[in-house]
Amino acid sequence: MDTREDRLLALTGLLAAGLIAVAVIFALTWLSDVRRTPVPYPLQECAPPSSVIPLKTSS
């Protein structure tokens, strides 16, 4: 094989390896997120209007 074909083959191999690596990392991240059980967040209630302190305005 000549040098140009070697470079093209090496570039194709590097691109294929990079694509495989990105696909594996994406799959592992997605699977770890799917398998985790969601944590329920505590609901915070709003304060009733009587406990709200009005802001002082400069007049």
CYANA upper distance limits for C-alpha pairs under 8 A (distance plus 0.5 A):
  1 MET  CA      5 GLU  CA      6.80
  1 MET  CA      6 ASP  CA      7.19
  2 ASP  CA      6 ASP  CA      6.82
  3 THR  CA      7 ARG  CA      6.74
  4 ARG  CA      8 LEU  CA      6.76
  5 GLU  CA      9 LEU  CA      6.55
  6 ASP  CA     10 ALA  CA      6.54
  7 ARG  CA     11 LEU  CA      6.53
  8 LEU  CA     12 THR  CA      6.58
  9 LEU  CA     13 GLY  CA      6.63
 10 ALA  CA     14 LEU  CA      6.66
 11 LEU  CA     15 LEU  CA      6.63
 12 THR  CA     16 ALA  CA      6.58
 13 GLY  CA     17 ALA  CA      6.55
 14 LEU  CA     18 GLY  CA      6.57
 15 LEU  CA     19 LEU  CA      6.62
 16 ALA  CA     20 ILE  CA      6.67
 17 ALA  CA     21 ALA  CA      6.60
 18 GLY  CA     22 VAL  CA      6.67
 19 LEU  CA     23 ALA  CA      6.63
 20 ILE  CA     24 VAL  CA      6.64
 21 ALA  CA     25 ILE  CA      6.68
 22 VAL  CA     26 PHE  CA      6.55
 23 ALA  CA     27 ALA  CA      6.55
 24 VAL  CA     28 LEU  CA      6.61
 25 ILE  CA     29 THR  CA      6.62
 26 PHE  CA     30 TRP  CA      6.53
 27 ALA  CA     31 LEU  CA      6.48
 28 LEU  CA     32 SER  CA      6.59
 29 THR  CA     33 ASP  CA      6.78
 30 TRP  CA     34 VAL  CA      6.65
 31 LEU  CA     35 ARG  CA      6.60
 32 SER  CA     36 ARG  CA      6.90
 47 ALA  CA     51 SER  CA      7.12
 47 ALA  CA     52 VAL  CA      7.64
 48 PRO  CA     52 VAL  CA      7.60
